[in-house]
């Protein structure tokens, strides 16, 4: 079968100076994409800034015969997000792919977490992904084509101690992904999310050292490249990926229980039916979900 290429395509990858973003940028460039390598160059907690990480990845791409430009703008500001997108248009004349990967950590148990620590994490992950996608959307819509890949996390999908801010942000990106998938459909814009497990500076303190090779970022980037490719028509989906395994994650609704004018005691007495999982429904729109409730009333 033919190789999936990105010749003529232009991609923006945020948080591309380290870890997963770096791997995504290199993977897309190796397959012919021209890449805007965005990274503020800060520490893991978002403090500080440096042009070094983005510049280093750009040099690696160029050394391999590819084309890339560096961006050190902040994804969490409207001005920064617009400048990132503008970098693609100014340098390469178009934009086709947006990979929202930038993120920070401010882990702390819920009782000790400050409002600032909560807000700062959401600002980069959720606000940043919104702002960059929002800045790119008019260009993608005008050309009738685009691919957006957001970065969620198993922490967001399933929760994790000490990460109330991070998990809230990452689940928020699932909602953003599903809504943009719906709104972008008519314009040929496909939007999906990944929930990766990889050995990076974000996870090296929690993943055992022996996991480093098996959970290398490159084992995530193949999925990102596929979701970014024109041949991928799926949209509004979420996929876990790591250690060589890729799986679809879906929100399901059980068959439920219904009774007119039910009381608190009725809820108690029918709790097993309410908690039942089979047969489950996997609605892809709010209308489908509401339709199941309406059907139960008939």
C-alpha positions in Angstrom: 0.0 0.0 0.0 1.1 3.6 -0.7 2.8 5.7 2.0 0.8 8.4 3.6 2.4 11.7 2.7 1.9 15.4 3.5 3.5 16.9 0.5 2.1 20.4 0.0 0.5 20.4 3.4 1.3 22.8 6.3 1.0 21.9 9.9 1.2 23.8 13.2 2.3 21.8 16.2 2.1 23.5 19.6 4.3 22.5 22.5 6.7 21.0 19.9 10.0 21.7 21.6 9.9 18.6 23.8 8.4 15.1 24.1 5.2 14.4 22.2 5.0 17.6 20.3 8.6 17.3 19.2 7.9 13.8 18.0 4.8 14.9 16.1 6.5 17.7 14.4 9.4 15.5 13.3 7.0 12.7 12.1 4.9 15.1 10.0 8.0 16.8 8.5 9.5 13.4 7.6 6.4 12.7 5.5 6.6 16.0 3.6 4.7 18.5 5.8 6.0 22.0 6.2 5.8 22.7 10.0 5.5 25.6 12.3 7.2 24.4 15.5 5.6 26.3 18.4 7.1 26.2 21.9 7.3 28.9 24.5 10.3 27.2 25.9 9.2 27.3 29.5 9.6 24.8 32.3 7.2 22.0 33.0 5.1 24.3 35.2 4.9 26.9 32.5 7.4 29.4 34.0 10.1 30.9 32.0 10.7 31.1 28.3 13.4 30.2 25.8 13.7 30.1 22.0 16.0 27.1 22.2 13.6 24.1 22.1 11.7 25.3 19.1 14.8 26.3 17.2 16.4 22.9 17.9 13.5 21.0 16.4 13.4 23.3 13.4 17.1 22.6 12.8 16.5 18.9 13.0 13.7 19.1 10.4 15.9 21.2 8.1 18.8 18.8 8.5 16.5 16.1 7.3 15.6 18.0 4.2 12.3 19.4 5.5 10.9 22.9 5.9 10.0 24.4 9.2 9.9 27.7 11.1 10.0 28.3 14.8 7.4 30.1 16.9 7.8 31.0 20.6 4.4 32.6 21.0 2.1 31.8 24.0 -0.9 29.7 23.0 -2.9 31.0 26.0 -3.2 34.5 24.7 -5.3 35.6 21.7 -2.4 37.6 20.3 -0.1 34.6 20.6 -2.5 32.1 19.0 -3.1 34.4 16.1 0.6 34.9 15.6 1.2 31.2 15.6 -1.3 30.7 12.8 0.0 33.8 11.0 3.5 32.2 11.0 2.1 29.4 8.9 0.4 31.7 6.4 3.4 34.1 6.2 6.0 31.3 5.8 4.1 28.8 3.7 1.0 30.5 2.3 -1.5 28.1 3.8 -2.5 25.9 6.8 -3.9 22.4 6.8 -3.2 20.7 10.1 -3.3 21.9 13.7 -1.9 19.7 16.5 -2.8 21.2 19.9 -0.2 19.7 22.2 1.0 22.5 24.4 0.5 21.9 28.1 1.8 22.4 31.6 1.5 20.7 35.0 0.7 22.2 38.4 -0.1 19.0 40.3 -1.3 19.2 43.8 -4.0 17.5 45.9 -7.3 19.2 45.7 -7.4 20.6 49.2 -4.1 22.3 48.6 -4.5 23.4 45.0 -4.8 27.2 44.6 -7.1 29.0 42.3 -4.1 30.2 40.3 -2.8 26.7 39.8 -6.2 25.6 38.5 -6.6 28.6 36.2 -3.1 28.4 34.8 -3.4 24.8 33.7 -6.8 25.4 32.1 -5.4 28.5 30.4 -2.7 26.5 28.5 -4.6 23.3 27.8 -8.2 24.4 27.1 -7.9 28.1 26.4 -4.8 27.5 24.3 -6.3 24.8 22.2 -9.4 26.9 21.7 -7.5 30.0 20.8 -5.2 28.3 18.2 -8.1 26.4 16.7 -10.2 29.5 16.6 -7.4 31.4 14.9 -7.0 28.6 12.3 -10.7 27.9 11.7 -11.3 30.7 9.2 -8.4 29.6 7.0 -9.5 25.9 7.1 -13.1 26.8 6.5 -12.3 29.0 3.5 -10.3 26.3 1.8 -12.8 23.6 2.6 -10.3 21.4 4.3 -8.5 20.9 7.6 -7.4 18.5 10.3 -7.3 19.3 14.0 -5.9 16.9 16.6 -6.3 17.8 20.3 -4.4 16.3 23.2 -6.6 14.9 26.0 -5.3 12.4 28.6 -6.3 9.3 30.5 -6.2 11.5 33.5 -9.1 13.5 32.0 -11.0 10.5 30.9 -10.7 8.5 34.1 -9.4 10.9 36.8 -6.1 10.9 38.7 -5.2 11.9 42.2 -3.5 15.3 42.5 -4.6 16.4 39.0 -8.0 18.2 39.5 -6.8 21.0 37.2 -5.2 18.8 34.6 -7.9 16.2 34.4 -10.6 19.0 34.2 -8.7 20.6 31.3 -8.2 17.3 29.5 -11.8 16.3 29.7 -12.8 19.7 28.5 -10.8 19.1 25.4 -13.0 16.1 24.7 -16.1 18.3 24.6 -14.3 20.8 22.4 -13.2 18.0 20.0 -16.7 16.7 19.7 -18.3 20.1 19.1 -15.7 21.2 16.5 -16.1 17.9 14.8 -19.8 18.7 14.3 -19.3 22.3 13.4 -16.4 21.6 11.0 -18.0 18.7 9.1 -19.6 20.7 6.3 -16.3 22.5 5.7 -14.3 19.4 5.4 -12.6 19.9 8.8 -12.1 16.8 10.8 -11.3 17.1 14.5 -10.2 14.3 16.8 -8.4 13.8 20.1 -5.8 11.5 21.5 -5.3 10.4 25.1 -1.6 9.4 25.1 0.6 7.5 27.5 4.2 8.3 26.7 7.6 8.7 28.4 8.1 12.4 28.5 9.3 15.0 30.9 5.7 15.2 32.1 5.5 11.5 33.0 9.1 10.5 33.8 8.5 10.9 37.5 5.5 8.5 37.5 6.4 5.9 34.8 9.0 3.3 35.8 12.3 3.7 33.9 11.9 0.4 32.2 8.8 1.8 30.4 10.9 4.5 28.5 11.5 2.5 25.3 8.0 0.9 25.1 6.2 4.2 25.7 8.4 6.3 23.5 6.6 9.4 22.0 7.2 8.1 18.5 4.7 5.3 19.3 2.0 8.0 19.7 3.0 10.2 16.7 1.9 7.5 14.1 -1.7 8.0 15.2 -1.4 11.8 15.2 -0.1 11.6 11.6 -2.9 9.4 10.5 -5.6 11.6 12.1 -3.9 14.6 10.4 -4.0 13.0 7.0 -6.5 13.7 4.3 -7.4 10.1 4.0 -8.7 10.0 7.6 -12.4 11.0 7.5 -13.3 10.1 11.1 -14.2 13.1 13.3 -15.2 13.8 16.8 -13.5 10.7 18.2 -11.1 10.1 21.0 -8.4 7.5 21.0 -6.1 6.2 23.7 -2.6 5.4 22.5 0.6 4.2 24.0 2.9 1.3 24.2 2.0 0.2 20.7 -1.8 0.0 21.5 -4.4 2.2 19.9 -8.1 2.1 21.1 -11.2 4.1 20.6 -12.7 5.7 23.7 -16.4 6.4 23.6 -19.1 7.8 25.9 -21.8 5.2 26.3 -25.2 5.4 28.0 -26.8 2.4 29.5 -30.4 1.3 28.8 -31.6 3.0 32.0 -34.9 2.8 33.8 -38.0 4.9 33.4 -41.2 5.5 35.4 -43.5 8.5 35.4 -43.5 10.5 38.6 -40.8 8.5 40.3 -39.9 9.1 43.9 -36.6 9.1 45.7 -37.5 5.6 46.9 -38.2 4.4 43.4 -34.7 5.6 42.4 -33.3 3.6 45.3 -35.3 0.5 44.5 -34.4 0.5 40.8 -30.7 1.4 41.2 -29.4 -1.8 39.6 -31.4 -1.1 36.4 -30.1 2.5 36.4 -26.5 1.3 36.7 -26.9 -1.4 34.1 -24.4 -1.1 31.1 -26.0 -3.4 28.5 -27.3 -2.8 25.9 -25.5 0.5 25.7 -26.0 3.5 23.4 -23.2 5.5 22.0 -24.7 8.8 20.9 -22.6 11.1 18.7 -24.8 14.2 19.0 -26.9 15.8 21.7 -29.9 15.0 19.5 -29.2 11.3 19.4 -28.9 11.3 23.2 -32.1 13.2 23.7 -33.8 11.0 21.2 -33.2 8.0 23.4 -35.0 9.7 26.3 -37.9 10.7 24.0 -38.2 7.1 22.7 -38.4 5.8 26.3 -41.4 8.0 26.9 -43.5 6.5 24.1 
